[in-house]
Amino acid sequence: MAQITATKGNLLACKKSLSLATMGYDLLDRKRNVLIREMMNLVGEVKQLRDTITQAYETAYYLLQQANVSLGVISELTRQVKVDDGIEITYRSVMGVEIPKVIYHEQPVTMQYDIEISNSRVDEAYIQFNKVKSMTMKLAEIDSSAYRLANAIRKTQKRANALKNIVIPNTTAQIKFISDALDEKEREEFSRLKVIKAQKNAKASKSA
């Protein structure tokens, strides 16, 4: 800790800095708690969704395999399916952290390929992969949100620790140092004034 000159001005400045640091720590602590609560909500949701989506993918690939077995490789049919552009991403702010929100304008499922050269196996796989698509977008939204929250929590924790463990203790020590030094100066000045007064009284007594 750098030495600081013991003046009343510096004492006031240090007390102001301590007040701001304490306020800053309280705000960061509240922010961290809000972000942690938000993240914990997502953690529970993502665990449930991962279990569901794993099963959904297994079913989808099984149905795709059955479609390939029944018709041969169906890559030609898949090229007839249009790219889905009904996806929009917006953001909401949680304590200054931008959290993504995936908005999917879902349309009724229609077979976009030539049904004359397909069969029910292809239809089943197509419908299942549409379900998986919606789940995947939701999982991507949650994963991205959790990552952003975790990163913000880490940064907030780091700043809070710096204030709690470094800035606040150092500033408190500076205030104590300045206060002690000023008290010592006041005692010395009081003692000096007493000596001067005693000397004046002594001279006054001799003159009388």
Secondary structure, 3 states (H helix, E strand, C coil): CCCCCCCHHHHHHHHHHHHHHHHHHHHHHHHHHHHHHHHHHHHHHHHHHHHHHHHHHHHHHHHHHHHHHHHCCCHHHHCCCCCCCCEEEEEEEECCEEEEEEEECCCCCCCCCCHHHCCHHHHHHHHHHHHHHHHHHHHHHHHHHHHHHHHHHHHHHHHHHHHHHHHHHHHHHHHHHHHHHHHHHHHHHHHHHHHHHHHHHHHHHHHC
